[in-house]
Amino acid sequence: MSEYHVSCGMFGIYAGTVKKNGTEWKDKTRVTDEAIEAVRDWLLSEAQFNNRTFGGYTWTTKDGKTVTLRVSIEDKEQTE
C-alpha cells in the first residue's frame, strides 16, 4: 500500500501517494483550496469549543523563527 502524503510546491498544496523511495510522487492532486478551508474550519472549531473569538497555531522553523497562523471570528456587519 502506498503512503499518503500532503506537501506544498511552487504552485499550491498537493495530496497523493508517494513512491517507495518516499521522495517522488506516484500520483498527486492539487488541493490548495480544500487544505486552506480545512485548516480554517479546524481553527474555527477549536476557537468556538473554547468560547473564544480568535484562535491560532504556532510553529518554530528549523532556523528558530516563529510562524503564527491566526483566525479571528467577527460578527457580520449590519447594513441599514
Rosetta blueprint (number, residue, H / E / L):
1 M L
2 S L
3 E E
4 Y E
5 H E
6 V E
7 S E
8 C E
9 G E
10 M L
11 F L
12 G E
13 I E
14 Y E
15 A E
16 G E
17 T E
18 V E
19 K L
20 K L
21 N L
22 G L
23 T L
24 E L
25 W E
26 K E
27 D E
28 K E
29 T E
30 R E
31 V L
32 T H
33 D H
34 E H
35 A H
36 I H
37 E H
38 A H
39 V H
40 R H
41 D H
42 W H
43 L H
44 L H
45 S H
46 E H
47 A H
48 Q H
49 F H
50 N L
51 N L
52 R L
53 T L
54 F E
55 G E
56 G E
57 Y E
58 T E
59 W E
60 T E
61 T L
62 K L
63 D L
64 G L
65 K L
66 T E
67 V E
68 T E
69 L E
70 R E
71 V E
72 S E
73 I L
74 E L
75 D L
76 K L
77 E L
78 Q L
79 T L
80 E L
